[in-house]
Each structure stands twice: as structure tokens, then as C-alpha cells.
Amino acid sequence: IAYRAADVERIHRAGKIVAVIGIENGFVIGTDLSLLPLYHKLGARYITLAHGGHNDIADSATPRENLGDATAEHDGVSPFGGRVIASMNRLGIMVDVSHISKDAVLDAVRLSRAPVIASHSNARALADHPRNLDDETLRALADRGGVLQTVALGAYVKAGASAGTPATVADFVDHID
């Protein structure tokens, strides 16, 4: 498990797969910034700002009507979310923009002092899913040194694939020019 950038490099050089502990939804901190140092101490090195449904940090790419979500709650990252990002930057916790709305991704990229990651997203040009990042968002991510790691779920890789369908290697290779 990697806890620092040097760990990532050392583990990779050894020919091993690097694992980083992450939290899949900033909802777990509620509105309590003091939980961030605790999660860092416990090993978390990235946090996905939101997941399915909006939270106090950011708007989700997939609002949940059953939770009372409108299309947008904050029009991106909330003021509290800006403080969360600043605290994450200070602690060395990567900001993960997977699952959040386009406006929230652009806000996070702009607000973060460090490059942000999209730990499990794909390109909207390949599959028009709300979680996937469009060209403008991908450029913003790249321009600030951020990275995207793809996710092998058919609905995010292949237009028309149903939810839960795994993607094949051919589905990925079909998009390489």
C-alpha cells in the first residue's frame, strides 16, 4: 500500500501493483473538517468528493431524485467543499473527481493547489454517461497535471451497454487511434 508518492514509485519499480487507500464519497465527513486528519491517519490518500447523489461538498453527476436531489444543489463545489479541498491539499489527500458533475469537476480542478485525479471515470465521447468526462473537462484535468484512470464497466466504455455489464479488452482497444 502506498502512503506517499515515493511509495508509489518504489512499488512500481519493484514490478508490483500499487494500491492506495481511498474513500468513495466525501459524504462520510458530513460537515466536519476535523475528520479529514483522522481519515489521513487511518491511511486514506484520496477522497471522491461525492458519489450517487449530492452532498455538502459537491454536486454529483448522478443526482438522486429519491433523496430529493435537484439537477444541481451547489452549481459545482459548495463553499464548504472549497474548504474541504484546501484541507485535503494541506494533508496530502488527493482530490478525486469521479462521480461529480461537470461544474464540480471544473471547480475542483480550479480550487485544488495539487493536480486532481479521476480514479475511475471514462471519456464521454466514447460513451455518453453522466459520470464520464467530456473533452473540456478532460483538457482542464490534463492542463493542471491531473490524471484519469478508466473503469472497466460496460456502460462507461461502450455506448448502449447496460449497467453492470463488464467491458472487454476489445471495448477499450476499439477506441485507440
C-alpha positions as CSV (number, residue, x, y, z in Angstrom):
1,I,0.0,0.0,0.0
2,A,1.3,3.4,-0.9
3,Y,1.0,6.3,1.5
4,R,3.4,8.8,-0.2
5,A,4.4,9.5,-3.8
6,A,7.8,7.9,-3.1
7,D,5.9,4.7,-2.1
8,V,4.1,4.6,-5.5
9,E,7.4,5.0,-7.3
10,R,9.2,2.3,-5.2
11,I,6.4,-0.2,-5.5
12,H,6.0,0.4,-9.3
13,R,9.8,0.0,-9.8
14,A,9.6,-3.3,-8.0
15,G,7.2,-4.5,-10.6
16,K,4.2,-4.7,-8.2
17,I,0.7,-3.3,-8.4
18,V,0.3,-0.1,-6.4
19,A,-2.7,0.2,-4.1
20,V,-3.8,3.5,-2.5
21,I,-6.5,3.7,0.2
22,G,-9.4,5.9,-0.9
23,I,-12.8,7.0,0.4
24,E,-15.5,6.7,-2.1
25,N,-17.7,9.6,-1.1
26,G,-16.9,12.7,0.9
27,F,-20.3,12.3,2.5
28,V,-18.6,10.4,5.3
29,I,-17.2,13.7,6.8
30,G,-20.6,15.4,6.8
31,T,-19.7,19.0,7.6
32,D,-16.8,18.1,10.0
33,L,-13.4,19.1,8.6
34,S,-11.7,17.6,11.7
35,L,-12.5,14.1,10.3
36,L,-10.0,14.6,7.4
37,P,-6.9,14.3,9.5
38,L,-8.3,11.2,11.2
39,Y,-9.0,9.6,7.8
40,H,-5.5,10.6,6.7
41,K,-4.0,9.0,9.8
42,L,-6.0,5.8,9.0
43,G,-4.4,5.7,5.6
44,A,-6.8,7.4,3.2
45,R,-4.9,9.2,0.4
46,Y,-7.7,10.2,-1.9
47,I,-11.4,11.0,-1.4
48,T,-14.0,11.1,-4.1
49,L,-15.9,14.3,-3.4
50,A,-19.4,12.9,-4.0
51,H,-21.0,9.7,-5.3
52,G,-24.6,8.9,-6.3
53,G,-26.4,12.0,-5.1
54,H,-25.3,15.4,-4.0
55,N,-23.7,16.0,-0.6
56,D,-22.5,19.1,1.3
57,I,-19.2,19.1,-0.6
58,A,-20.2,18.9,-4.3
59,D,-22.9,18.1,-6.8
60,S,-23.0,14.5,-8.2
61,A,-23.1,13.7,-11.9
62,T,-26.0,11.4,-10.9
63,P,-28.4,13.3,-8.7
64,R,-30.8,11.0,-6.7
65,E,-34.4,12.1,-7.0
66,N,-35.4,9.6,-4.3
67,L,-33.1,11.7,-1.9
68,G,-34.7,14.9,-3.0
69,D,-31.8,16.0,-5.3
70,A,-32.5,18.6,-7.9
71,T,-30.3,18.7,-11.0
72,A,-27.8,20.8,-9.1
73,E,-27.6,21.8,-5.4
74,H,-24.4,23.9,-5.4
75,D,-23.8,24.5,-9.1
76,G,-20.5,22.6,-8.7
77,V,-18.4,22.6,-5.5
78,S,-20.0,24.2,-2.4
79,P,-18.2,26.9,-0.3
80,F,-17.7,24.1,2.3
81,G,-16.4,21.9,-0.5
82,G,-13.8,24.5,-1.2
83,R,-12.6,24.3,2.4
84,V,-12.6,20.5,2.1
85,I,-10.3,20.7,-1.0
86,A,-8.0,23.2,0.8
87,S,-7.8,20.8,3.8
88,M,-7.2,17.8,1.6
89,N,-4.4,19.7,-0.2
90,R,-2.7,20.6,3.2
91,L,-2.9,17.0,4.4
92,G,-1.7,15.4,1.2
93,I,-5.1,13.7,0.3
94,M,-5.7,13.6,-3.4
95,V,-8.9,15.1,-4.7
96,D,-10.9,12.6,-6.7
97,V,-13.4,14.0,-9.2
98,S,-15.0,10.7,-10.3
99,H,-18.8,10.7,-9.9
100,I,-19.1,14.5,-9.6
101,S,-20.9,16.9,-12.0
102,K,-19.0,18.7,-14.8
103,D,-19.3,22.0,-12.9
104,A,-18.0,20.4,-9.8
105,V,-15.0,18.8,-11.6
106,L,-14.1,22.2,-13.2
107,D,-14.4,23.9,-9.8
108,A,-12.3,21.2,-8.1
109,V,-9.6,21.5,-10.8
110,R,-9.6,25.3,-10.3
111,L,-9.6,25.2,-6.5
112,S,-7.1,22.5,-5.8
113,R,-3.4,23.5,-5.4
114,A,-2.4,20.0,-6.4
115,P,-3.4,18.0,-9.6
116,V,-6.6,16.1,-9.1
117,I,-7.4,12.6,-10.1
118,A,-10.4,10.9,-11.7
119,S,-9.8,7.5,-10.2
120,H,-12.5,5.7,-12.2
121,S,-14.1,7.6,-15.0
122,N,-14.1,7.5,-18.8
123,A,-14.4,9.8,-21.8
124,R,-17.9,11.0,-22.6
125,A,-17.0,10.9,-26.3
126,L,-16.9,7.1,-26.1
127,A,-20.0,6.5,-24.0
128,D,-22.5,9.3,-23.2
129,H,-22.8,8.6,-19.5
130,P,-23.2,11.4,-17.0
131,R,-20.2,10.1,-15.0
132,N,-17.9,10.3,-18.0
133,L,-15.8,13.4,-18.6
134,D,-16.3,15.5,-21.7
135,D,-13.4,17.0,-23.8
136,E,-13.5,20.3,-22.0
137,T,-13.3,18.6,-18.6
138,L,-10.5,16.2,-19.7
139,R,-8.5,19.1,-21.1
140,A,-8.9,21.0,-17.8
141,L,-7.8,18.0,-15.9
142,A,-4.7,17.5,-18.1
143,D,-3.8,21.2,-18.2
144,R,-3.4,21.1,-14.4
145,G,-1.4,17.8,-14.4
146,G,-4.3,15.6,-13.3
147,V,-4.8,12.0,-14.5
148,L,-7.8,9.8,-15.3
149,Q,-7.9,6.1,-14.7
150,T,-10.5,4.3,-16.7
151,V,-13.1,1.9,-15.2
152,A,-14.0,-1.4,-16.9
153,L,-17.7,-1.2,-16.7
154,G,-19.5,-1.5,-20.0
155,A,-21.9,1.4,-19.5
156,Y,-19.0,3.8,-19.1
157,V,-16.9,2.4,-22.0
158,K,-19.4,1.3,-24.7
159,A,-22.4,3.2,-25.9
160,G,-25.6,1.2,-25.3
161,A,-24.1,-1.2,-22.8
162,S,-26.3,-2.0,-19.8
163,A,-25.4,-1.2,-16.2
164,G,-23.4,-4.0,-14.7
165,T,-22.1,-5.3,-18.0
166,P,-18.3,-5.7,-17.8
167,A,-16.2,-4.1,-20.6
168,T,-13.9,-6.3,-22.6
169,V,-10.4,-5.6,-23.7
170,A,-11.8,-5.2,-27.2
171,D,-14.1,-2.4,-25.9
172,F,-11.1,-0.5,-24.8
173,V,-8.9,-1.3,-27.8
174,D,-11.7,-0.2,-30.2
175,H,-11.1,3.4,-29.1
176,I,-7.3,3.5,-29.6
177,D,-6.3,5.6,-32.7
